[in-house]
Amino acid sequence: MTDGFATRVAKAVASTGPLCAGIDPSSELLAAWGLADTPAGLRSFGLACVEAFAGVVPVVKPQVAFFERLGSSGLAALEDVLAAARDAGLIVIADAKRGDIGSTMEAYAAAWLDPASPLVADAMTVVPYLGLGALQPALDLAANGGRGVIVVTRSSNPEGRALQTAITTSGASVEDQLLADIAGLNHGGLPVPGTVGVVIGATLEPSAFDLGGLGGVVLAPGMGAQGGTAEDAGRLFGACPPGTVLPSSSRALLAAGPDIGAVRAAAHQECEALRRVLGRG
């Protein structure tokens, strides 16, 4: 790959509009789609999502937990879904939320970012609370391969807010310090600009940090079922450069299934609403 992750996302957004569509085969959604809660059901669900989203959204985000809960057969189903998404020209974010130190972090990075891995994606989500520096193996592998690492920074779940807004010894909150450090990585701290993105909930108040200077992709979950709207996205992220923000929706889109055309129409409608407030890139 010749382009970095942020550049690739911006090009894809320019083609379709700014939306990340989740692929979340929960037991409840599988039942609603008339599928068994088995590896075969996971595979059928995931492949139908790829068919529905291809050409309509720029990015898909399989939630790894829904596949790995069924063990090796579930992960084999995920491998098939990832391969189909790549073949369909979709950018894939593996929502794995990994985080560790040393050789363990190297192994997590290899699983999700090494082209030789059957689970390889274009980016993976990570958690930074063993220290942002502990993520270096993933950052290096991503930068070298034109892939991305997306750091959970400002999540909208109430359990996380006390930790993320806690004040550090520098006087900045944990989340603002993380955002500043990530901006530093994107502006000269890594060989490829825009390698590091962030997760920021789409239902939060605006960040005190100037997200327009982040230099990476903002993944913004919370659209649809969690209450976030296109207007919220425009209010929170309107100052960000076009093509850098990916509001994410899962259940609200997938509830339109199992009809692939209906899921596709729901994704198109949401993508167009977001395009009007965030642009194409």
Order of alpha helices (4+ residues) and beta strands (2+ residues): alpha-beta-alpha-alpha-beta-alpha-alpha-beta-alpha-beta-alpha-beta-alpha-alpha-beta-beta-alpha-beta-alpha-alpha
